[in-house]
Amino acid sequence: MGDSGRNSWTLAVDRSDLARTRRLATPVPDPAPGEAVLRVQRVGLTANNVTYAVLGDSFRYWEFFPTEPGWGVVPLWGFAEVAESRVDGLAEGTRVYGYLPFGSHLLVRPGRVGERGFRDTSDHRATLPSPYNAYAATTGHPAYEADREDLQVLFRPLFFTSFMLADWLDDSDAMGAERIVLSSASSKTAYGTAFELHRLGREVVGLTSPRNVAYTEGLGCYDAVLPYDALDQLSPDVPTLYADLAGDPALTARVRVQLGSSLLHEVVVGVTHQDAATAGTLADTGPAMFFAPDQMRKRIGEWGREGLDSRFADAWRAFAPLADQWVDVVVSAGPDELERVWQDVLAGRADPRTGHVITF
């Protein structure tokens, strides 16, 4: 059984020039005992994936799917099918959701196999952040909804970050701030965070580009939305926490000047401006960088994994019906389309209303 006889392909990007790509063709992996091959079926591609590439070295994202020196395989979130299994308890045809490569197949070494799915215990992933090594069986996760797969492909990893960020901000009482300001406010991670913060009773202001103001206001997640060129309308009289989702040091500098001593804390959440995202500018952008797995580990310790999954599922069910109205899903097929969409998203040409799903 499986994919023997077919070729596998991977789209690699030049780690020094993310717009430069090459397609690598190899035989479909032949699993050894204890291994399985996943066939990638349905993935989402958003600015979040650009963040993975921009931070590929500093956050070790390039290490999940190793390839030729100087090149990288961008991680995606989505659904895959177990095409071939030599693992007890993992049946071929099992559908899973998780961290997948820019490509058609993935060889994994499943551990802790059960109704909820499995973890990839491959040697090269042993020291990488644990949450990215989990593959959830579609039959075993409370947040899975068969009729909302495209939304889950696009939003679930982003909304999990949003959920954890909002939880961290609320857990820390926003470092004493009365107002939370989010940049890149039209992005899915930002407005997911704003949605959750509103549910928690927090005041949230969004900053976005002038062309995205009307769209962002229409989401209804923000108390106010300001274009980047109108920062002077942001009152310096309110104690503020600034969450930087744009990774734009020039914008951060302007926020600091505008708010002065009322800026109590800054946190970097993501980077979508790749030219600004060097280690030096990240160091200059603020004293902390939010990493969702850290808050996740804290909550698993306090709530247990099932408790965290249950709370996330409740939040997802509240968010998903609205997200369905906020995004126009565009489904494309094949590696050529994956490459085209990557170039559009990388260059910032993707409309915030558009959600790109690619099938293979």
Summary of the structure (lengths in Angstrom):
residues: 360
radius of gyration: 20.2
end to end distance: 19.0
largest distance: 66.6
contacts: 1197
relative contact order: 0.14
helix: 41%
strand: 29%
